[in-house]
Each structure stands twice: as structure tokens, then as C-alpha cells.
Amino acid sequence: MNKGQHYGGRAWIELDGAALRHNVRVLRAKLPETCRLMPALKADAYGHGAVLIAKELNSMGINSFCVACAREGVALRKQGIKGEILILGYTHPAEFYLLRRYCLAQTVIDYRYAVLLNRCGRKIHVHIGIDTGMHRLGERSENIDKICGMYRMKNLVIDGIYTHLCADDGLKGYEREYTYQQADKFHQMIEEMKKEGLPISRLHMQSSYSVLNYPELSGDYARVGIALYGLLGTAEDTGRLNGFLEPVLSLKARVALVKKLYAGESAGYGMEFRADHDMEIATITIGYADGFPRALSKGRGTALINGHRAPILGLVCMDQTIVDISGILDVKPGDAAVLIGKSGDKEISACDLAEEAGTITNEILSRLGARLERVVI
Ligand SMILES: *Cc1c(COP(=O)(O)O)cnc(C)c1O
């Protein structure tokens, strides 16, 4: 795509390739050399665009990825993404054939599921998921017999064993205690398996927060998602990083038109906004169908235009949003409005936006819509 003035996109995402490379470098530096990054590309790489991000990462020598479901893995393969792709979530047995056809590794979510995978009759690559306290997916770590049983299943090619930490984002006493308890359960299970003489394959438990908060828990992979994209779940946590990571994504839309709103008139659905003085307003080409949260209505959110803040007026619509540009000079149709990112010396980060919308960064990013164009700059 031509990024110059000829580009006519309505609402789009710009990906900063240099920021992504920076994040890969600093995260790798946090980990021992033997630990590989296994970036989380689920939910279209947290809204960034999984294929674009995977290609960038492939070119940096990263060849292990994780996704949420088979469909996501298949989409990456169809676009030529190489290397190992691990499905972290559930795949229905009717779709097991996709695992072989597209060379995807499946998480074994418990013993019963291992039996189903094995019954499929051909070799399937897997990582065994272990439940050490999150109680979502995984076989319970104390069920050594069942875990050993999986090693006797002739169609399971066991490439790894992993657990997921559920309190690693906090450093309070009870959170630290729970995290170490989870790690201990995992390591105890591995010791038991060694006693049984089982070949122990690659081990992993860290995701973004644990790479930063618990570097000593590193394994053979780190399944990094949000940190790779330069952010953490909340503005407070991201602030604490103090520029250590750089946000990869900016979200922009066009000013469609500029008009007057006179005192006493209303703007948008439900006449939710009423002007008590004459104003200049602009309609911008992004709405909640693009993943721009409706919760930002009525001044809770802002856009940046020409380096100034333009508060949202009334209710965010499905495809458009009305903003207040009173006092901002020279706003013209076709100008870019920044919803996430920098404009002049102002910045709205995805975590600020999440906070205003009452959620976490991950939810905002992962819901950015398919209608947005995505471009690497
Ligand atoms: C989403 C996910 C990750 C990545 O999490 P981040 O906090 O974004 O780094 C890692 N492991 C599992 C099992 C996940 O579901």
C-alpha cells in the first residue's frame, strides 16, 4: 500500500515494524539463550493482523507460534507461515484432520482428550497441557498416571509440556505465593515423570507477565502475547515498564466532513449530545463495528486531530463517530484522526483507551475489526 497522500483508507491500523523488532530484542534479552519466543498470534495477533505479524517474526528468525484454535493455524499456513504452530485451545475431533493436513500441534487438554486424539489413527504432534491451578484447560498435575499414560499412546508425538500461570500479573504476597505454587507443582510433576523414565520434552510456562515479573521461571519457550505488542493489560502496568517496550499498533480513521453545530442543536443518535454554545464538529470514519468501543461515547473517549484532543460527542455509531473540533485549526475532510497512537506531542495508548472503556488492553486490541486495513510501516 502507498502510505503517502494517495492512500485513501477509511479506517486503518499502522504497524510499527521497528517497534516489533525492538520488543523481540528486549524480551529475548530477558530470557536465557536456550529459551525461544513462541509469540501468541491468537485473535488475529491481538488485532494487529496475524499474517503480517507472523511474516515479520519469521524474518527475525522466530519459528514457533501459538494460536487459540485450528482455524487460526490453518489461516497462517495458507498464507505461507512456516515453523511450529501450537493450538492452545480445544479442537473438535471432527477437525482433527486439520492438524495433520496443516501440520499444527494440538494441546492435550486432559487425559480423555488424549484418548480421542490417539484414536484418530495417525501421528499427531501435541504439547501436553497441565493444570497447576488455573483450572481452565490441562490435565491435573497430580495425575501422574494419566500423564504417563499419554506417553504410551502411539499416535501422540509429544513435542512439549506446559502449564499456564493465572496470577503472574501481580506481585502481591498471595499472587507470588500462588505463582510459585503453580511452578512447584509443575516441576514436581516433571520429577515424578523422570522417575518413571519418561523422555521429557520441551517445557514452558511463561507468558508476557511472567517473563517480566518472574524471569526465573523461564523454560524452553516463552508464550508471549501482549508484551510483544509493546503493552501490558493495564495503563498502570504499562506505565511501570517506563518505555521498556514500544507499542506496535496505531489506529486511525478519516475526517469525513467538518460542520457547525449551533447552540441548542443535538448531535447523533438519541439526541444524547446537546450543544449549549456554537461549535465546530467533525464526523470520523470509525465506529463500534471496527472495534472502537461504544463505551467511549459521551466524552469518555477522544480522537487526536492535528495534535489536539477532539472529545467524542454523543454516542459512537456502528461506522462513524462525531467529535468536537472547536478550537482546532485547519481540520479538513480527509485528514487522519488518531484513535490509538501519536499526533503531534499527544498520545493515546491502547491501555488508556482500555481504561476509559472499562476493560483491559488485550480486549480492546483483540476486538479491532476485520474491516480495518492493516499496514506495516
Ligand atoms: C493468550 C495466552 C498466552 C499469551 O498471553 P499474554 O499474557 O498475552 O502474553 C500464553 N499462554 C496461553 C495458554 C494463553 O492462552
Ligand as a Chemical Component Dictionary entry (heavy atoms), coordinates in Angstrom:
data_LIG
# 
_chem_comp.id                   LIG 
_chem_comp.type                 NON-POLYMER 
_chem_comp.pdbx_formal_charge   0 
_chem_comp.three_letter_code    LIG 
# 
loop_
_chem_comp_atom.comp_id 
_chem_comp_atom.atom_id 
_chem_comp_atom.alt_atom_id 
_chem_comp_atom.type_symbol 
_chem_comp_atom.charge 
_chem_comp_atom.model_Cartn_x 
_chem_comp_atom.model_Cartn_y 
_chem_comp_atom.model_Cartn_z 
_chem_comp_atom.pdbx_ordinal 
LIG C1 C1 C 0 -3.006 -15.941 25.498 1  
LIG C2 C2 C 0 -2.087 -16.922 26.102 2  
LIG C3 C3 C 0 -0.727 -16.612 26.225 3  
LIG C4 C4 C 0 -0.165 -15.247 25.928 4  
LIG O1 O1 O 0 -0.561 -14.376 26.967 5  
LIG P1 P1 P 0 -0.013 -12.880 27.129 6  
LIG O2 O2 O 0 -0.399 -12.525 28.506 7  
LIG O3 O3 O 0 -0.681 -12.045 26.111 8  
LIG O4 O4 O 0 1.458  -12.927 26.929 9  
LIG C5 C5 C 0 0.108  -17.614 26.699 10 
LIG N1 N1 N 0 -0.360 -18.825 27.033 11 
LIG C6 C6 C 0 -1.670 -19.149 26.947 12 
LIG C7 C7 C 0 -2.119 -20.516 27.329 13 
LIG C8 C8 C 0 -2.579 -18.201 26.501 14 
LIG O5 O5 O 0 -3.874 -18.515 26.419 15 
# 
loop_
_chem_comp_bond.comp_id 
_chem_comp_bond.atom_id_1 
_chem_comp_bond.atom_id_2 
_chem_comp_bond.value_order 
_chem_comp_bond.pdbx_ordinal 
LIG C1 C2 SING 1  
LIG C2 C3 SING 2  
LIG C2 C8 DOUB 3  
LIG C3 C4 SING 4  
LIG C3 C5 DOUB 5  
LIG C4 O1 SING 6  
LIG O1 P1 SING 7  
LIG P1 O2 DOUB 8  
LIG P1 O3 SING 9  
LIG P1 O4 SING 10 
LIG C5 N1 SING 11 
LIG N1 C6 DOUB 12 
LIG C6 C7 SING 13 
LIG C6 C8 SING 14 
LIG C8 O5 SING 15 
# 
